[in-house]
Amino acid sequence: MRAAGVHTQVGAPIYGVKRVWNTENVSDTWERTDASVGMEANPTIGTKIGKDDFSYVMPWAGIVSKCCDMDTGETVAYIGEPGYDPTKYMVLTEYPGFYFKRWRDDTYEYVQISAGTFDGAVYIEPWEWGRYPSSLMGSKHVSMSGKHPDCRITRATVRTRSKAAGEGFYSMDSTSYWAYSMLVLVKYASLNTQEKVCKGYYYLRYTDQDKALVAEQSTNRIVIALATAANEYLVGNAVEIGTSLGGAQVAKQRLITRVEDYSSGSVTGKAIYFDGDPVNIAVGNIISHCANISGTTDSLGMKDGCLANDGKHAMLLLGHEHNGQYAFVDNVNRYQDKLYVCYDNTATKDNVGDTDPNYKALSFAFPTTSGWQLLEGFDQEHPLEMWCEKLGGSSVGKGNGAYLWSNNNAAWFVLSVFGNAYNGANAGLPCVVAYNGSGFANWIIGGVLLKKRQ
């Protein structure tokens, strides 16, 4: 199961999906083909364990998380073994190498995956990802349970802090992102993860209307209106308090410890308590959600799913936790309708195209307006790069169930994926933001560690 470096399994089954692509109503559900026919993949929701036929076959059976020594990088223990402690060690998820093929005829688009070689397939090298979004330890990024994600940093800073994690570490690239996405696609016969897996930590309240009604000194609570707080702020979720929405000038990345009714004089509302050092709350300070702390899905082990499918709990999907924060894609730059991709992780840069010899332009046009994604582009030279080419989809039923933010400005932009805590139905695995420049830094975006296997 952990033979991630094995290139060929003789006679390995081929698992596939297909869908009609040359239509204005491209479905978000693909048809299973080859050995996938009759197989099931269902997430675990709370205590209800889903049936997952793919967890018993390669390459999916080889996806496994492990703890690694921070200094040496050596494996301490795999998940489920003695010594596995995600709060103490770096936690990486191994993804086995596999063979991949994607092509189109006049009607159908096909995707196939196998642990063994087959005609026309290309080999996807094994890789490792941080099980959790990257958090900061000193000057380097780590993946550990119980940490708030690093944020308010540019893509270049994510790149630098990722490489500082050690030899072979980089920031997530398009090859690992799309390889991961293809494993999801073939397993669930869809990229619409919010419908097929879990809604995810994407339906959190985020509004400048949630203002403090009471001023308090040296406190660990904020009192806001009852109507706005009811069933919106849950114990264990992360919040920030600022003088502006999302500003965090008062309190950054705190966890809610309890919520109770408040009534004093003419003020009635909800008191939201949070951890960390006490702060001074002024009337009008704003509380809002942010990306959640890592490790809330640890009890799932390696099972896909969430603790509650209410849009307010993180999702674990193929060994990676999605907790309401976009992740930069390090090696893709955008200029209007062109995407430029670099496949050398040591040579990634901001604001360059194919005038740099390390960058290649993809052949299909990228949308220059925002909207629901309908159809991914296809470049025969780079079949793994499935970035959006056509808009006109929807949150359910058409396209891939996710949104694309884009524009037609004559400037360089970076790409980020997944979605943030307040995106709602717009989020999901294939969600893309492509209108932020290289200097953009906000709580909504951070990084995912990538390690190339030696």
C-alpha positions in Angstrom: 0.0 0.0 0.0 2.9 2.4 0.6 4.9 1.4 -2.5 4.5 4.9 -3.8 7.6 4.7 -5.9 6.5 1.5 -7.8 5.9 2.6 -11.4 4.1 -0.5 -12.8 1.7 -3.1 -11.5 1.3 -5.7 -14.2 -2.3 -6.2 -15.2 -3.6 -3.4 -12.9 -7.2 -2.5 -13.5 -8.1 0.8 -15.3 -10.7 3.0 -13.5 -12.4 5.6 -15.6 -15.2 8.2 -16.1 -16.6 9.9 -19.2 -19.2 12.7 -20.0 -20.6 14.5 -23.0 -18.5 17.6 -23.4 -19.8 19.3 -26.6 -23.1 20.6 -25.2 -24.4 23.7 -23.5 -25.4 21.5 -20.6 -22.2 19.8 -19.6 -23.2 17.6 -16.6 -21.4 17.8 -13.2 -21.8 14.0 -13.0 -19.7 11.7 -15.1 -20.5 8.2 -16.1 -18.3 5.4 -14.6 -16.3 3.3 -17.1 -13.9 0.4 -17.2 -13.3 -1.2 -13.7 -15.1 1.7 -12.0 -18.5 0.5 -13.2 -20.6 -0.7 -10.2 -18.1 0.8 -7.6 -19.3 3.1 -4.9 -17.8 6.0 -3.1 -19.7 7.7 -0.2 -18.3 10.0 2.4 -18.4 9.5 6.2 -20.7 12.0 7.9 -20.3 12.0 11.6 -20.8 8.5 12.9 -22.3 7.3 9.6 -19.5 5.5 7.8 -19.9 5.7 4.0 -19.2 2.8 1.7 -15.9 3.4 -0.1 -14.9 0.7 -2.7 -12.0 2.8 -3.9 -10.2 2.6 -0.5 -9.4 -1.0 -1.3 -7.8 -0.5 -4.7 -4.7 1.2 -5.9 -3.8 4.0 -6.3 -6.4 5.2 -3.7 -5.5 2.5 -1.2 -2.0 3.9 -1.2 -3.0 7.3 0.1 -1.9 7.5 3.7 -0.9 10.2 6.2 2.2 10.0 8.3 4.1 11.9 11.0 7.6 13.0 10.2 10.5 14.3 12.3 10.7 18.1 11.9 14.5 18.1 11.5 15.4 14.9 9.7 12.2 14.4 7.7 12.2 10.7 8.6 8.9 8.9 9.0 8.0 8.5 12.7 4.7 6.6 12.3 1.9 6.2 9.8 -1.7 7.0 10.9 -3.1 4.3 13.1 0.4 3.2 14.3 1.9 3.8 17.7 3.7 7.1 17.9 1.5 8.9 15.4 0.9 12.3 17.0 -0.2 15.0 14.5 0.1 17.7 17.2 3.8 17.0 17.7 5.1 16.1 14.3 4.9 17.3 10.7 2.0 15.5 9.0 2.2 14.7 5.3 0.0 12.5 3.2 1.6 10.2 0.6 0.0 10.0 -2.8 1.2 7.0 -4.9 2.3 7.5 -8.5 -0.2 6.4 -11.1 -0.9 6.3 -14.8 -3.3 8.9 -16.2 -5.0 9.4 -19.6 -7.4 12.2 -20.6 -8.8 12.6 -24.1 -11.8 13.6 -26.2 -13.7 12.4 -29.2 -16.5 14.2 -31.0 -18.9 13.5 -28.1 -17.2 12.3 -24.9 -14.4 13.4 -22.7 -12.6 10.5 -20.9 -10.4 10.2 -17.9 -8.7 7.0 -16.9 -6.4 6.1 -14.0 -4.5 2.9 -13.2 -1.7 1.8 -10.9 -0.1 0.1 -14.0 0.9 1.3 -17.4 -1.6 1.3 -20.3 -1.8 2.5 -23.9 -1.5 6.3 -24.2 -1.2 7.0 -20.5 1.3 9.3 -18.8 2.9 8.6 -15.5 2.1 11.0 -12.6 5.0 11.0 -10.2 4.3 10.3 -6.5 4.1 13.3 -4.2 3.3 14.3 -0.7 1.0 17.1 0.6 0.6 18.6 4.0 -2.5 16.9 5.5 -3.4 20.4 6.7 -3.2 23.9 5.3 0.2 25.4 6.1 0.8 27.0 9.5 3.8 29.0 10.6 6.6 27.7 12.9 9.4 30.2 13.2 10.2 31.1 9.6 9.0 27.9 7.9 5.7 26.3 7.0 4.6 23.1 8.7 1.5 20.9 8.5 0.3 20.1 12.0 -2.9 19.5 13.9 -4.2 22.2 16.2 -2.6 25.1 14.3 -4.2 28.1 12.7 -3.3 28.5 9.1 -0.7 31.0 8.0 -2.4 33.9 6.2 -2.1 37.6 5.2 0.9 36.7 3.1 1.7 36.9 -0.6 2.3 33.9 -2.9 6.0 34.7 -2.9 6.1 34.5 0.9 4.2 31.1 0.8 6.8 29.9 -1.7 9.7 31.0 0.6 8.2 29.6 3.8 7.4 26.3 2.0 10.9 25.8 0.8 12.2 26.6 4.3 10.4 23.5 5.6 13.3 21.4 4.3 14.8 19.6 1.2 12.3 18.8 -1.4 9.6 21.1 -0.1 7.7 23.5 -2.2 4.3 25.2 -2.4 1.5 23.3 -4.0 1.7 23.3 -7.8 -0.8 22.6 -10.6 0.6 19.1 -11.2 -0.1 17.9 -7.7 -3.4 19.9 -7.6 -4.8 18.3 -10.7 -3.4 14.9 -10.0 -5.3 15.1 -6.7 -8.4 16.4 -8.5 -8.3 13.5 -11.0 -8.2 11.0 -8.1 -11.3 12.7 -6.7 -13.0 12.8 -10.1 -12.6 9.2 -10.9 -13.5 8.1 -7.4 -16.7 10.3 -7.1 -17.5 10.6 -10.8 -17.6 14.3 -10.3 -15.6 17.3 -9.3 -18.6 18.8 -7.5 -17.3 17.9 -4.1 -19.9 20.0 -2.2 -22.6 17.8 -3.6 -20.8 14.4 -3.8 -18.7 14.6 -0.6 -19.4 17.5 1.9 -20.5 21.1 1.8 -17.2 21.9 3.7 -16.3 24.8 5.9 -17.6 27.3 3.4 -21.0 28.5 4.8 -19.8 30.6 7.7 -21.2 34.0 8.5 -19.2 37.0 7.4 -20.9 40.4 7.6 -20.2 43.9 9.0 -23.5 43.7 10.8 -22.2 41.5 13.6 -21.1 44.4 15.8 -20.4 44.5 19.6 -23.3 45.9 21.6 -21.3 46.2 24.8 -17.9 47.7 25.6 -15.7 45.6 27.9 -12.1 45.7 29.1 -9.8 42.7 29.3 -12.4 40.3 28.2 -12.7 37.0 26.3 -16.2 37.6 24.9 -18.1 39.8 22.5 -21.8 40.5 22.8 -23.7 40.8 19.5 -27.4 40.8 18.5 -29.3 37.7 19.2 -30.8 37.4 15.7 -27.5 37.5 13.9 -25.7 35.1 16.3 -28.4 32.4 16.5 -27.1 29.1 15.1 -24.3 30.9 13.3 -21.3 30.9 15.7 -20.5 27.4 16.8 -18.1 26.2 19.5 -14.8 25.2 18.0 -15.0 27.4 15.0 -12.5 30.2 14.4 -13.3 33.9 14.5 -11.6 37.3 14.4 -12.6 40.7 15.8 -11.7 43.9 14.2 -12.5 47.6 13.7 -13.3 46.6 10.2 -14.7 43.4 8.7 -12.0 40.8 8.5 -9.4 43.2 9.9 -8.5 41.3 13.1 -7.2 44.5 14.7 -8.6 43.4 18.0 -8.3 39.6 18.0 -6.8 37.3 15.4 -7.6 33.6 14.9 -9.5 32.7 18.1 -11.6 29.6 18.7 -15.1 29.9 20.1 -15.3 28.2 23.5 -19.0 28.8 24.3 -22.0 30.8 23.3 -24.7 31.9 25.7 -27.6 34.3 26.0 -26.9 37.8 27.3 -29.3 40.3 28.9 -28.4 43.4 30.8 -30.5 46.5 31.0 -31.8 47.3 27.6 -29.2 45.1 25.8 -30.2 41.5 24.8 -28.1 39.3 22.6 -25.6 36.5 22.5 -22.2 36.4 24.3 -19.6 34.7 22.2 -16.6 33.5 24.3 -13.2 32.9 22.7 -9.8 31.5 23.7 -6.4 33.3 24.0 -5.4 36.5 25.7 -8.1 38.9 26.9 -8.8 41.9 24.7 -10.6 45.3 24.9 -13.9 45.3 23.1 -15.4 48.6 21.9 -19.0 49.1 20.8 -19.1 48.6 17.1 -16.2 46.1 16.9 -17.0 43.4 14.3 -16.7 39.7 14.7 -16.4 37.4 11.7 -15.4 33.9 10.8 -12.0 33.0 9.3 -10.4 29.8 8.2 -10.6 27.2 10.9 -7.9 25.6 13.1 -6.4 22.4 11.6 -7.1 18.9 12.8 -10.9 19.1 13.3 -11.2 16.0 11.0 -8.6 13.9 12.8 -11.2 11.5 14.2 -12.0 10.5 10.6 -8.6 8.8 10.1 -8.3 8.3 6.4 -12.0 8.3 5.6 -13.3 11.1 3.3 -16.0 13.2 5.0 -16.8 15.6 7.8 -18.2 15.6 11.3 -21.4 17.3 10.2 -22.5 18.2 6.7 -23.9 21.6 7.7 -21.4 23.8 5.8 -19.7 24.8 9.1 -17.3 21.8 9.5 -14.1 21.1 7.6 -13.9 18.3 5.0 -11.3 15.6 4.8 -10.8 14.5 1.2 -8.2 12.0 0.1 -6.0 12.7 3.1 -6.1 16.5 2.9 -8.2 18.8 5.2 -10.1 21.6 3.6 -10.8 24.2 6.3 -12.1 27.3 4.6 -9.0 28.9 3.1 -7.9 29.2 -0.5 -4.5 27.9 -1.4 -2.1 29.5 -3.8 -1.1 27.5 -6.9 2.6 28.4 -7.1 3.5 27.6 -10.7 0.7 29.2 -12.8 0.6 32.9 -13.9 -2.3 34.5 -15.7 -2.4 37.4 -18.1 -5.8 38.1 -19.5 -6.9 34.9 -21.3 -3.6 33.1 -21.2 -2.3 30.8 -18.5 1.5 30.2 -18.2 2.7 27.1 -16.4 6.2 26.2 -15.0 7.0 22.6 -14.3 10.3 23.2 -12.5 9.5 23.9 -8.8 12.8 25.6 -8.3 12.1 28.2 -11.0 8.6 29.5 -10.2 8.2 33.3 -10.4 5.5 35.9 -10.2 4.5 38.1 -13.2 6.2 36.2 -16.0 4.9 34.3 -19.1 6.6 32.3 -21.8 9.3 34.9 -22.3 10.8 33.0 -19.4 12.1 29.7 -20.8 10.6 27.8 -17.8 7.0 28.8 -18.5 4.7 27.3 -21.2 1.5 28.8 -22.4 -1.6 26.6 -22.4 -3.3 26.3 -25.7 -6.9 27.1 -24.6 -8.3 30.5 -23.7 -9.0 31.2 -20.0 -12.2 33.2 -19.2 -11.8 36.9 -18.6 -15.1 37.3 -16.8 -16.5 35.7 -13.6 -19.1 33.0 -13.5 -20.0 29.4 -12.8 -17.6 27.0 -14.6 -19.1 24.9 -17.3 -16.2 23.2 -19.2 -12.5 22.7 -18.5 -10.0 23.4 -21.3 -8.1 20.6 -23.0 -4.5 21.0 -24.1 -3.2 17.8 -25.8 0.4 18.7 -24.7 -0.7 19.2 -21.1 -3.8 17.0 -20.5 -3.6 17.2 -16.7 -4.2 21.0 -16.7 -8.0 21.2 -16.5 -8.4 24.9 -15.8 -11.7 26.4 -16.9 -12.3 27.4 -20.5 -16.0 28.1 -20.7 -18.5 29.6 -18.2 -22.2 28.9 -18.0 -22.4 26.2 -15.3 -24.3 26.2 -12.0 -23.8 25.1 -8.4 -25.6 21.8 -9.1 -26.2 19.9 -12.3 -23.9 21.7 -14.8 -20.1 22.1 -15.1 -18.1 21.3 -12.0 -20.3 23.0 -9.3 -17.7 25.7 -8.6 -17.2 29.4 -9.4 -14.4 31.2 -11.2 -13.5 34.8 -10.3 -11.7 36.5 -13.3 -11.5 39.8 -15.1 -10.1 41.4 -18.3 -7.5 43.7 -16.8 -4.2 44.0 -18.6 -2.1 42.8 -15.6 -0.5 39.7 -14.2 -2.6 37.6 -11.8 -2.0 34.6 -9.5 -4.3 31.6 -9.1 -5.8 30.1 -5.9 -8.1 27.2 -5.4 -10.6 25.6 -3.0 -12.7 28.5 -1.6 -12.9 30.4 1.7 -15.1 30.2 4.8 -17.9 32.5 3.5 -18.0 31.4 -0.2 -21.0 29.1 0.3 -22.0 27.2 -2.9 -19.4 29.0 -4.9 -16.6 27.0 -3.2 -15.4 23.4 -3.7 -12.4 21.6 -5.0 -12.3 23.2 -8.5 -13.2 26.8 -7.3 -10.6 29.3 -8.7 -9.8 32.9 -7.9 -7.8 34.4 -10.8 -8.1 38.2 -10.3 -5.6 38.8 -7.4 -2.2 40.2 -8.2 1.0 38.9 -6.8 1.0 41.4 -4.0 -2.4 40.3 -2.6 -2.4 39.1 1.0 -5.5 38.3 3.1 -6.8 35.9 5.7 -8.7 34.0 2.9 -5.5 32.7 1.2 -2.6 30.6 2.4 -0.6 27.6 1.3 -0.4 23.8 1.1 3.0 22.1 1.5 4.2 20.0 -1.4 7.0 17.5 -1.1 8.5 15.9 -4.1 9.5 12.3 -3.3 13.1 11.6 -3.6 
